[in-house]
Amino acid sequence: MRRAIALLTGGFVLAGALVALAFAGGSSYSWHLTPTGSDARLRGLSAVNEKVAWASGSMGTVLRTTNQGATWQQVGPPDTQSLQFRDIEAFDARRAVILSIGSNSSDFRIYVTSDAGRTWALTFVNSDPNAFYDCMTFFDREHGLAVSDPPDGNKFRIIATDDGGLSWNVVDPAGMPPALPGEFAFAASGQCVTSKGHTAWFGTGGGAQARVFRSHDRGRTWTVSATPIRSGPTAGIFALAFRDEKHGLGVGGDFTTPTASPDNFALTSDSGFNWALVPGAPPEYRSGATWADGHTAIAVGPSGSDVSTDRGDTWTRFDSGSLDTVDCAGPHACWASGEQGRAGYLVTSN
């Protein structure tokens, strides 16, 4: 059931103009779509700067642009058309790490490139039939984590790297609190785990509560807190984004009811120990979220995109098109991607 949910997550196409405008805080926001030449669903995204971005998705797709989307190159590993690259972490125009899922346990893999995708090293292949790797994060160019749902139904599994993804080891589970019955993470946008400084957080759903696990020692030990975000078999936290080590945003909902999904935005100001729902947040499923700067946040999903210019307290819809994930490398370097090869950058004007 868990595997089927993750493979199908977000398979809803909603009509709407992808480029629209809204006015919040005196600025207007719109997505400028770029010609990717792909019809893959791009759930993985990593913004490097205003010109450089990487995206990944279904059918073994990995795309890279170095000219602000004027052109994209397909640079994925060979013979991976059956894989879905649900997450990508890029460090510059040449170095990137990708995480795949698929129908078989061995389809959960990690590849690394250091030459702009001309060659890839296969650095991790899952061997546990009960593991399901959802997402990954990097603290810096060398240290990163990937999260699996509880293989034994008891504890989430963390694998870690300290050499830029070239090798991975399973973190001792003694430092991980038990999972709730039916609890898992979502592989919808590559954003179920995030990090800032030495701290990492991952969000969950599936069970009686949507929770946030947090580690202050790069993934060795974890604590967990319940959130008021609605949880259920197809609902929970799909994306976490922190603007510093204390202030964070969680978004999600129920992907089976994308336009009727309340209680889906929450904020924390104490590093994820406590969370509060955002009154007036869009009551629709959102799978991706990011901070553009210290006060501006963006959330995306199948039914549209929203922006907040007051640290997540209030939100304004500025687009009605379908997107799965969003990432910013700075206030003028925000990108989003989603189904049918859609990828674009954010245009802001006063």
HUFEN-V457838 format. One record per residue. RES is the residue in one letter. PHI is phi in degrees with one decimal (NA if undefined). D_LAST is the distance of its C-alpha to the last C-alpha in Angstrom with 1 decimal. Layout:
BEGIN
<<RES;PHI;D_LAST> <RES;PHI;D_LAST>>
END
This chain:
BEGIN
<<M;NA;47.3> <R;-59.7;44.8> <R;-63.7;44.7> <A;-65.1;44.3> <I;-60.6;41.4> <A;-66.6;39.5> <L;-69.7;40.3> <L;-98.5;39.1> <T;-51.3;36.1> <G;81.8;33.1> <G;-82.1;35.0> <F;-120.6;33.3> <V;-106.1;31.4> <L;-114.8;29.2> <A;-72.0;27.9> <G;159.6;24.3> <A;-69.4;21.6> <L;-79.4;20.2> <V;-108.4;16.8> <A;-147.0;14.9> <L;-127.5;11.7> <A;-142.0;11.1> <F;-123.0;8.9> <A;-147.2;9.8> <G;60.5;9.1> <G;84.0;6.0> <S;-118.5;4.3> <S;-111.2;6.2> <Y;-131.1;9.1> <S;-155.0;12.0> <W;-93.9;15.1> <H;-99.3;16.2> <L;-69.4;20.0> <T;-123.0;22.3> <P;-81.5;26.0> <T;-80.3;28.2> <G;71.9;31.4> <S;-125.8;32.4> <D;-114.9;33.1> <A;-71.4;33.7> <R;-86.9;32.0> <L;-99.0;29.9> <R;-91.8;30.0> <G;-100.8;29.9> <L;-155.1;26.8> <S;-142.8;26.2> <A;-87.9;23.1> <V;-94.0;24.3> <N;-162.5;21.3> <E;-65.0;18.6> <K;-99.3;21.5> <V;-110.1;24.3> <A;-150.1;24.8> <W;-122.5;27.9> <A;-137.5;28.6> <S;-143.3;31.9> <G;-175.4;33.6> <S;-70.3;36.6> <M;57.7;39.3> <G;66.4;39.2> <T;-85.5;35.8> <V;-134.7;33.9> <L;-115.4;31.1> <R;-142.8;29.6> <T;-126.0;26.9> <T;-124.5;26.4> <N;-132.2;24.1> <Q;57.9;21.0> <G;84.3;22.9> <A;-60.3;24.1> <T;-141.3;27.5> <W;-125.5;29.0> <Q;-114.4;32.6> <Q;-82.0;34.9> <V;-126.8;36.4> <G;-68.0;38.1> <P;-62.0;41.6> <P;-68.6;44.4> <D;60.1;46.3> <T;-123.6;43.8> <Q;-62.8;43.0> <S;-85.0;44.3> <L;-96.1;41.9> <Q;-113.9;38.6> <F;-86.2;36.4> <R;-82.2;34.5> <D;-146.9;33.0> <I;-143.9;32.1> <E;-125.8;31.3> <A;-111.9;30.4> <F;-104.5;30.6> <D;-165.8;29.7> <A;-74.5;30.2> <R;-115.7;33.9> <R;-106.0;34.7> <A;-154.0;34.1> <V;-126.8;36.1> <I;-124.4;36.3> <L;-121.4;38.0> <S;-114.0;39.7> <I;-127.5;41.3> <G;-175.1;43.8> <S;-80.0;46.9> <N;-110.0;49.3> <S;-59.9;49.3> <S;-77.1;49.3> <D;-78.8;46.1> <F;-84.2;44.2> <R;-136.3;43.7> <I;-129.9;41.6> <Y;-120.9;41.2> <V;-132.3;39.9> <T;-125.7;38.9> <S;-125.8;38.6> <D;-131.5;38.6> <A;65.4;35.5> <G;89.8;37.4> <R;-67.2;40.4> <T;-135.6;42.6> <W;-132.1;42.4> <A;-102.8;44.7> <L;-82.8;45.6> <T;-109.9;45.7> <F;-152.9;46.2> <V;-131.2;48.0> <N;-65.7;48.5> <S;-119.8;52.2> <D;-98.7;52.0> <P;-64.1;52.3> <N;-100.2;50.8> <A;-84.1;47.7> <F;-147.6;44.2> <Y;-86.1;41.5> <D;-99.3;38.0> <C;-166.4;35.5> <M;-145.6;35.3> <T;-147.3;33.3> <F;-123.8;33.7> <F;-75.8;33.6> <D;-155.8;33.6> <R;-69.5;35.0> <E;-109.3;38.5> <H;-103.6;38.5> <G;-148.5;37.6> <L;-135.8;38.7> <A;-130.1;39.1> <V;-114.8;40.0> <S;-114.0;42.7> <D;-57.9;43.7> <P;-59.7;47.0> <P;-63.3;49.6> <D;-103.0;52.4> <G;77.7;50.6> <N;-109.9;50.7> <K;-137.3;48.1> <F;-63.3;44.9> <R;-106.4;45.6> <I;-117.0;43.5> <I;-112.6;44.1> <A;-130.7;42.8> <T;-131.0;42.5> <D;-126.1;42.7> <D;-134.0;42.7> <G;73.5;39.5> <G;95.9;40.8> <L;-74.0;44.0> <S;-145.8;46.2> <W;-136.3;45.8> <N;-134.7;48.0> <V;-75.4;48.3> <V;-75.3;47.5> <D;-52.6;50.3> <P;-71.7;49.8> <A;-60.5;51.5> <G;-90.8;48.1> <M;-108.3;46.5> <P;-65.4;46.9> <P;-63.8;48.5> <A;-83.1;46.4> <L;-78.3;46.7> <P;-55.8;48.7> <G;77.5;46.5> <E;-78.6;43.6> <F;-156.3;41.6> <A;-104.6;38.1> <F;-112.6;36.0> <A;-100.9;35.5> <A;-96.9;32.6> <S;-149.3;29.7> <G;71.1;31.1> <Q;-123.8;29.5> <C;-74.2;32.5> <V;-128.5;33.0> <T;-148.5;30.6> <S;-149.8;31.2> <K;-154.9;29.9> <G;64.1;32.2> <H;-98.1;35.7> <T;-102.4;34.9> <A;-127.1;34.7> <W;-137.8;34.2> <F;-134.8;35.0> <G;-107.6;34.7> <T;-135.5;37.3> <G;-160.1;38.4> <G;86.0;41.4> <G;-106.2;43.5> <A;-71.0;43.8> <Q;-135.7;40.8> <A;-88.2;37.5> <R;-124.8;37.8> <V;-122.5;36.2> <F;-93.1;38.4> <R;-137.2;37.5> <S;-130.4;39.1> <H;-103.0;38.8> <D;-131.7;41.1> <R;58.5;39.5> <G;96.9;41.2> <R;-76.1;44.7> <T;-130.9;44.8> <W;-136.4;42.7> <T;-123.2;42.3> <V;-141.3;41.0> <S;-132.9;39.3> <A;-76.5;39.0> <T;-122.8;35.7> <P;-84.7;35.3> <I;-64.6;33.5> <R;-63.8;35.8> <S;-127.3;38.3> <G;178.1;40.8> <P;-57.8;42.3> <T;-126.5;39.1> <A;-136.9;36.6> <G;154.9;35.2> <I;-91.1;32.6> <F;-101.9;31.1> <A;-148.3;28.6> <L;-122.6;28.1> <A;-144.8;25.3> <F;-118.7;25.6> <R;-89.8;23.1> <D;-157.3;26.2> <E;-76.8;29.9> <K;-113.4;29.7> <H;-103.4;26.5> <G;-138.5;26.4> <L;-128.6;25.4> <G;-121.1;27.8> <V;-132.1;27.2> <G;178.8;29.7> <G;127.8;31.8> <D;-115.9;34.5> <F;-70.9;33.9> <T;-82.7;36.6> <T;-130.2;34.7> <P;-64.5;31.1> <T;-102.6;29.8> <A;-139.1;32.1> <S;-141.8;31.7> <P;-75.9;31.1> <D;54.7;31.4> <N;-127.7;29.5> <F;-121.2;26.9> <A;-145.9;28.1> <L;-122.8;27.1> <T;-131.4;29.3> <S;-124.5;29.2> <D;-131.6;32.6> <S;70.1;32.5> <G;95.7;33.4> <F;-73.2;36.5> <N;-130.9;35.1> <W;-133.2;32.5> <A;-131.4;31.1> <L;-61.9;29.7> <V;-95.7;26.2> <P;-63.0;26.7> <G;80.7;24.6> <A;-66.1;23.6> <P;-58.8;23.7> <P;-81.6;27.5> <E;-133.5;27.4> <Y;-58.9;28.7> <R;-126.9;26.2> <S;-103.0;27.6> <G;-134.3;24.9> <A;-155.2;22.6> <T;-159.2;20.9> <W;-105.8;18.9> <A;-83.7;15.9> <D;-157.9;16.3> <G;-70.2;18.1> <H;-131.0;16.2> <T;-109.1;14.4> <A;-125.2;16.9> <I;-131.0;17.2> <A;-128.1;20.4> <V;-134.0;21.7> <G;-168.1;25.0> <P;-61.9;26.9> <S;-106.1;25.3> <G;149.9;21.6> <S;-124.9;18.7> <D;-132.2;17.2> <V;-128.9;14.7> <S;-123.4;15.3> <T;-111.1;13.1> <D;-127.4;16.3> <R;65.4;18.8> <G;92.7;20.0> <D;-74.7;21.0> <T;-130.8;19.0> <W;-133.7;17.7> <T;-129.8;15.7> <R;-71.4;16.8> <F;-128.2;14.4> <D;-157.7;17.2> <S;-115.9;20.9> <G;-86.8;22.4> <S;-88.7;24.9> <L;-139.7;24.2> <D;-107.0;26.5> <T;-150.0;24.8> <V;-150.3;21.7> <D;-151.2;21.5> <C;-124.3;19.1> <A;-97.6;20.4> <G;167.5;17.4> <P;-62.4;13.7> <H;-115.2;13.2> <A;-141.2;16.6> <C;-107.0;16.6> <W;-129.9;19.1> <A;-143.1;20.9> <S;-151.2;24.2> <G;-174.9;26.8> <E;-69.3;29.5> <Q;55.0;30.6> <G;69.7;29.2> <R;-71.8;25.5> <A;-153.4;23.3> <G;-162.3;19.7> <Y;-116.7;16.8> <L;-83.5;13.4> <V;-110.1;10.4> <T;-120.3;7.0> <S;-141.0;3.8> <N;-95.6;0.0>>
END
